[in-house]
């Protein structure tokens, strides 16, 4: 049985000042220039004038499994010269469907926590309370305490149930 | 005046890209120099350009998570068994293009730093993967059935695979009966019984070798075309 090609190819957004008659793709490492020419012609009906291939070395990183430093395999991209120019569609101006405002607070909290964790791991020191920003609730409490000391009027703005009130003798 | 360089190249270190400035002293300031016009020509893109297939539509770069989640399930093996080779081939390439679309959208989502939509797109990809897996399953199954059929035909006296035009020649025992023209009918019946018994046995023994699960459900259903043209 003939093997069926199952390569995944991603179309990459052109870099700034890249002419419109060029298009870049991220291709599998096994691909060569003839492969992409054939692929684009037969799968997408896009004839190609020329192909340039780039291999991008990636940074070494530490494995999370065994903490060894290794270098991930490089990324292969190919830039083809097109017969007809192609311009990408505009990016959406309103990103609210992807960034729903209802989730804003949660994501901000998550980012803050991640930053705190990263900084702590990096420096090995927990930030002191003085170094942390004062939370809103603490400021409000401080204000209220000040007012209580000044005016001395404890008022909760709530009507207490009579069973909680102390009976006067 | 610049000091001469070691290699006597006057232009060493001068570049229009890296802003090393004009080569000689000028009467105008650097800021007063004319600048190239900020002009980008409008490019007309062919509406039938093949690269549009990397996007879901020409206006939209990305599908919103709601639009992205509007997909059905992948094809199952049972559904694909009834499809022809051409249909499966087309479906395979539809899947490949969908995969490429998803990969392109994934890159764009990272670039735009959007938060939602990655996992929904992954669900879509998994359905595509399921379809592709089913296609391979169906074709492998079909190949095994074909191979078994070929083995079976080698033992079948009615089938001659060397004859590419008409490999199947049904044995016509009615003709034999007429040619023989046996005067006694009892004798004829005996001969027929004798002739049919070993054939049945041969067929049975060959059929027993084949795993019944690999055989097609019924002969009426369309199968993979055989080698005969």
Interface residues (C-beta under 8 A of the other chain):
Chain A: X1 X4 X5 X6 X7 X8 X9 X10 X11 X12 X13 X20 X23 X26 X40 X43 X44 X45 X46 X82 X84 X85 X86 X87 X88 X89 X90 X91 X92 X95 X97 X98 X99 X100 X103 X107
Chain B: X43 X44 X45 X46 X49 X50 X51 X53 X54 X55 X58 X59 X60 X61 X62 X64 X65 X66 X92 X93 X96 X97 X99 X100 X103 X104 X106 X107 X108 X109 X111 X112 X114 X115 X116 X117 X132 X135 X136 X139 X140 X143
